[in-house]
């Protein structure tokens, strides 16, 4: 990913350096929304309860896919787990490292493979289950995950259903797609 293409990474990195509070998201239908960056840097006490509960199940060696600035990875690392954070954004990974994550790598989900070793937990929080994209890619990626996980490994993931809305602008967008 080029620096020009890493808009989300710039938002995260700029926030870390004290230069910005939000990101602008533009959808291909022209919808523009502002999103706050602070949540990506939230401390454990400020996390949603479902995230706190989910992390209680992590064990062993952890692969955090789409780790962003590493808030989950760093928390787990501080609790003694061996964590590798991955993200497609070079600036997000740079921010992870600056924040203290020992193992962080620029790596798209499609490049995850056996060269990373075996994991006991795969973590995909922050709606990162959506990185699977479609049914065909889900099967392909789950096979790759099978090849890099131990026998009793867990995948801890979260997502949201974008179709569960009653907002007309989103309903029109779904209809056009």
C-alpha positions in Angstrom: 0.0 0.0 0.0 1.4 3.4 -0.9 1.5 6.2 1.5 -1.1 8.0 -0.6 -3.5 5.1 -0.3 -3.1 4.8 3.5 -5.6 7.4 4.4 -6.9 5.5 7.5 -3.3 5.0 8.6 -2.6 8.7 8.3 -5.7 9.4 10.5 -4.5 7.0 13.2 -0.8 8.1 13.0 -1.8 11.8 13.0 -3.9 11.3 16.1 -1.1 9.5 17.9 1.1 12.5 17.1 -1.5 15.0 18.4 -2.6 16.2 15.0 -6.3 15.4 14.5 -9.4 14.0 16.1 -11.4 12.4 13.3 -11.4 10.8 9.9 -13.7 11.5 7.0 -15.3 8.5 5.3 -16.7 8.9 1.8 -18.8 6.2 0.3 -19.1 5.7 -3.5 -22.6 7.1 -3.5 -21.4 10.4 -2.1 -22.3 9.9 1.6 -19.7 11.6 3.8 -19.4 10.9 7.5 -16.9 11.9 10.1 -15.6 9.2 12.4 -13.7 9.8 15.7 -10.3 8.3 16.1 -10.1 8.3 19.9 -11.8 4.9 20.3 -9.0 3.2 18.5 -6.7 4.3 21.3 -9.1 3.7 24.2 -7.9 2.2 27.4 -9.3 -1.2 28.6 -11.7 0.4 31.1 -13.4 2.3 28.2 -13.8 -0.6 25.9 -17.2 -2.0 25.1 -18.1 -4.9 27.5 -18.3 -7.5 24.6 -14.6 -6.8 23.8 -13.5 -7.2 27.4 -15.5 -10.4 27.6 -14.1 -11.7 24.3 -10.5 -11.2 25.4 -10.9 -13.4 28.4 -11.0 -16.4 25.9 -7.6 -15.6 24.3 -4.8 -18.0 25.0 -1.3 -18.9 23.9 0.1 -17.4 20.8 -2.3 -14.7 19.4 -2.6 -13.4 15.8 -4.5 -10.1 15.8 -5.7 -9.5 12.2 -6.5 -5.9 11.4 -4.9 -4.7 14.7 -5.1 -1.0 13.9 -3.0 0.8 16.5 -2.8 -2.3 18.6 -5.0 -1.6 21.6 -6.1 -5.3 21.9 -2.6 -6.6 21.0 -0.8 -4.4 23.5 -3.3 -5.3 26.2 -2.7 -9.0 25.7 1.0 -8.5 25.4 1.0 -6.8 28.8 -0.7 -9.8 30.2 2.1 -12.1 29.0 0.7 -13.5 25.8 2.8 -13.8 22.6 1.0 -11.5 20.2 1.6 -10.7 16.5 -0.5 -7.8 15.2 -1.0 -7.5 11.5 -2.6 -4.7 9.4 -2.7 -3.7 5.8 -1.8 -0.1 6.9 1.9 0.7 7.2 1.1 3.7 9.4 -1.1 1.7 11.7 1.7 -0.8 12.2 4.2 2.1 12.8 1.8 3.4 15.4 1.6 0.0 17.0 5.3 -0.2 17.3 5.6 3.3 18.7 3.0 2.4 21.3 5.0 -0.6 22.4 3.8 -3.6 20.4 6.8 -5.9 20.1 5.6 -7.9 17.1 3.7 -6.1 14.4 3.7 -6.6 10.6 2.3 -5.0 7.6 0.3 -7.8 6.1 -3.1 -8.1 4.3 -5.3 -10.9 5.5 -4.8 -12.6 2.1 -1.1 -13.0 2.8 -1.4 -14.7 6.1 0.2 -18.1 5.9 2.3 -20.8 7.4 5.5 -18.7 7.5 4.0 -17.0 10.6 4.0 -20.2 12.6 1.1 -21.6 14.6 -1.4 -19.7 16.7 -3.7 -20.6 19.6 -6.0 -17.6 19.0 -6.9 -15.6 16.0 -8.4 -12.2 16.9 -10.5 -10.2 14.5 -12.2 -7.5 16.6 -13.4 -4.1 15.4 -15.7 -5.6 12.8 -12.7 -7.3 11.1 -14.7 -10.4 10.3 -15.9 -8.3 7.4 -12.4 -8.7 5.9 -13.5 -12.1 4.7 -15.5 -10.2 2.1 -17.5 -13.0 0.5 -18.4 -16.7 0.7 -15.7 -17.8 -1.7 -13.0 -15.9 0.2 -14.3 -17.1 3.6 -13.7 -20.7 2.7 -10.2 -20.0 1.3 -9.2 -17.9 4.3 -10.6 -20.4 6.8 -8.5 -23.1 5.2 -5.4 -20.9 5.6 -6.3 -20.3 9.2 -6.7 -24.0 9.8 -3.1 -24.4 8.5 -1.7 -21.9 11.0 -3.6 -22.8 14.1 -3.2 -25.4 16.8 -5.7 -28.2 17.3 -7.8 -26.4 19.9 -7.4 -22.9 18.6 -10.1 -20.2 18.7 -11.1 -17.5 16.3 -12.6 -14.6 18.2 -14.2 -12.2 15.7 -16.8 -9.5 15.6 -18.9 -7.9 12.8 -22.0 -6.0 12.3 -24.8 -6.6 9.8 -24.9 -3.4 7.6 -28.3 -4.4 6.4 -29.9 -4.0 9.9 -30.8 -0.4 9.5 -33.9 1.7 9.0 -32.0 4.8 7.8 -33.2 5.6 4.3 -29.8 6.7 2.9 -28.3 3.3 3.8 -31.4 1.4 2.6 -31.1 3.1 -0.8 -27.4 2.3 -0.9 -28.1 -1.4 -0.2 -30.7 -1.5 -2.9 -28.4 0.0 -5.5 -25.8 -2.6 -4.6 
